[in-house]
């Protein structure tokens, strides 16, 4: 069984479709039950088993405990965990609502970490793995989205370390790093699309396909898209002091300042 969080929209929805198309039985987790049921119905209509639906807010401190108990009560044991749930906020960290930023850390970091570790015995038994959705943002500092960029840097570093630690147990761990993807994420983060973003954009469906293929091949890190791979290579050559100025200006433009 494959557990997918943040499955109600965007990359999460497309990952669910891709995993289902390759014969995986699914459990879909997100807050919006109506969206999850619509997706589960669509997957069932395509001739695949209907996914189980678990509406749950993963920002809750007891969410993973509740999730594990619900899976156990249904006799479900994860072979693969896909940590896709997450969100971002734009603006100076000192100006943004502190509670919202801490909620971002709870979802992007704490819940992902707990879900990555909660089912390790099960993942090892099934020779499965963990697919964590990070971002190209993980490779650089992000003034204007400081907490979000930092959270994705954590996801990348944590996933790479787990890839090494768990390989001896037969557990694959992959960090998927998409660039700009036209989804609800931009609206929640209050980002305006610009020309540079549009040049690097990939549809969520394509990102999901790239992520699935890389995960199944046991890749440690998958950067989605040729343009984004080139960007990541260039980032390694640019001093952080210059990167900070460039990202700061880019984020000001994206917010319309």
NORJO-V227066 format. One record per backbone hydrogen bond with DSSP energy under -0.5 kcal/mol. NH is the residue of the N-H (numbers start at 1). CO is the residue of the C=O. E is the energy in kcal/mol with one decimal. If there is no record, write none. Layout:
BEGIN
{{NH & CO & E} {NH & CO & E}}
END
This chain:
BEGIN
{{2 & 25 & -3.0} {3 & 1 & -0.5} {3 & 80 & -2.8} {4 & 2 & -0.5} {4 & 27 & -2.6} {5 & 82 & -2.5} {6 & 29 & -1.1} {7 & 29 & -1.7} {9 & 6 & -0.7} {12 & 9 & -0.9} {13 & 9 & -1.0} {14 & 10 & -1.9} {15 & 11 & -2.7} {16 & 12 & -2.0} {17 & 13 & -1.9} {18 & 14 & -2.3} {19 & 15 & -2.9} {20 & 16 & -2.4} {21 & 17 & -2.3} {22 & 18 & -1.2} {23 & 20 & -2.0} {24 & 19 & -2.2} {27 & 2 & -2.3} {28 & 52 & -3.0} {29 & 4 & -2.6} {30 & 54 & -1.0} {33 & 31 & -1.1} {36 & 32 & -2.0} {37 & 33 & -2.7} {38 & 34 & -2.0} {39 & 35 & -2.2} {40 & 36 & -2.8} {41 & 37 & -2.5} {42 & 38 & -2.0} {43 & 39 & -2.4} {44 & 40 & -2.3} {45 & 41 & -2.4} {46 & 42 & -0.9} {46 & 43 & -0.6} {47 & 44 & -1.7} {48 & 43 & -1.6} {52 & 26 & -2.4} {54 & 28 & -2.9} {56 & 30 & -2.4} {58 & 56 & -0.8} {60 & 57 & -1.6} {63 & 60 & -1.4} {66 & 62 & -2.4} {67 & 63 & -2.6} {68 & 64 & -2.8} {69 & 65 & -2.1} {70 & 66 & -2.1} {71 & 67 & -2.5} {72 & 68 & -2.3} {73 & 69 & -2.2} {74 & 70 & -1.2} {75 & 72 & -1.3} {76 & 71 & -2.8} {79 & 1 & -3.5} {80 & 1 & -1.7} {81 & 129 & -2.2} {82 & 3 & -3.4} {83 & 81 & -0.6} {83 & 131 & -2.1} {84 & 82 & -1.1} {90 & 189 & -0.8} {91 & 144 & -3.1} {95 & 92 & -1.3} {96 & 92 & -1.9} {101 & 97 & -1.8} {102 & 98 & -2.3} {103 & 99 & -2.1} {104 & 100 & -1.8} {105 & 101 & -1.8} {106 & 102 & -2.4} {107 & 103 & -2.1} {108 & 104 & -3.3} {109 & 105 & -2.0} {110 & 105 & -2.2} {111 & 106 & -2.9} {112 & 107 & -0.8} {113 & 109 & -2.7} {114 & 110 & -2.6} {115 & 111 & -2.7} {116 & 112 & -2.1} {117 & 113 & -1.4} {118 & 114 & -1.8} {119 & 115 & -0.6} {120 & 117 & -0.9} {123 & 119 & -2.7} {124 & 120 & -2.6} {125 & 121 & -2.2} {126 & 122 & -1.9} {127 & 124 & -1.0} {128 & 123 & -2.9} {129 & 79 & -1.6} {130 & 172 & -2.6} {131 & 81 & -2.6} {132 & 130 & -0.6} {132 & 174 & -2.8} {133 & 83 & -2.7} {134 & 132 & -0.9} {134 & 176 & -2.9} {136 & 178 & -2.4} {138 & 135 & -1.8} {139 & 136 & -1.9} {140 & 137 & -1.4} {145 & 142 & -2.6} {149 & 145 & -2.7} {150 & 146 & -2.1} {151 & 147 & -2.4} {152 & 148 & -2.0} {153 & 149 & -2.0} {154 & 150 & -1.9} {155 & 151 & -1.9} {156 & 152 & -2.3} {157 & 153 & -2.5} {158 & 154 & -3.2} {159 & 155 & -2.3} {160 & 156 & -2.4} {161 & 157 & -2.1} {162 & 158 & -2.5} {163 & 159 & -2.5} {164 & 160 & -1.5} {165 & 161 & -2.6} {166 & 162 & -3.0} {167 & 163 & -0.6} {167 & 164 & -0.5} {169 & 166 & -1.4} {170 & 167 & -1.6} {171 & 166 & -1.8} {172 & 128 & -2.5} {172 & 170 & -0.6} {174 & 130 & -2.5} {175 & 220 & -2.2} {176 & 132 & -2.8} {176 & 174 & -0.6} {177 & 175 & -0.5} {177 & 222 & -3.6} {178 & 176 & -0.6} {183 & 181 & -1.4} {186 & 183 & -0.8} {187 & 183 & -0.6} {188 & 184 & -2.3} {189 & 185 & -2.6} {190 & 186 & -0.8} {190 & 187 & -0.6} {191 & 186 & -2.6} {192 & 254 & -1.7} {198 & 194 & -2.5} {199 & 195 & -1.7} {200 & 196 & -0.8} {200 & 197 & -1.1} {201 & 197 & -0.9} {202 & 180 & -1.6} {207 & 203 & -2.1} {208 & 204 & -2.5} {209 & 205 & -1.9} {210 & 206 & -2.5} {211 & 207 & -2.8} {212 & 208 & -2.6} {213 & 209 & -2.3} {214 & 210 & -2.4} {215 & 211 & -2.4} {216 & 212 & -2.6} {217 & 213 & -1.4} {218 & 215 & -1.8} {219 & 214 & -2.6} {222 & 175 & -2.9} {224 & 177 & -1.5} {224 & 222 & -0.6} {225 & 223 & -0.6} {229 & 225 & -2.0} {230 & 226 & -2.1} {231 & 227 & -2.1} {232 & 228 & -2.4} {233 & 229 & -1.9} {234 & 230 & -2.3} {235 & 231 & -2.4} {236 & 232 & -1.1} {237 & 234 & -1.9} {238 & 234 & -0.7} {238 & 235 & -0.8} {242 & 239 & -0.6} {243 & 239 & -2.3} {244 & 240 & -2.8} {245 & 241 & -1.3} {246 & 242 & -2.5} {247 & 243 & -3.1} {248 & 244 & -2.2} {249 & 245 & -2.2} {250 & 246 & -2.4} {251 & 247 & -2.8} {252 & 248 & -2.0} {253 & 249 & -2.3} {254 & 250 & -2.3} {255 & 251 & -1.7} {256 & 252 & -0.5} {256 & 253 & -0.9} {257 & 252 & -3.1}}
END
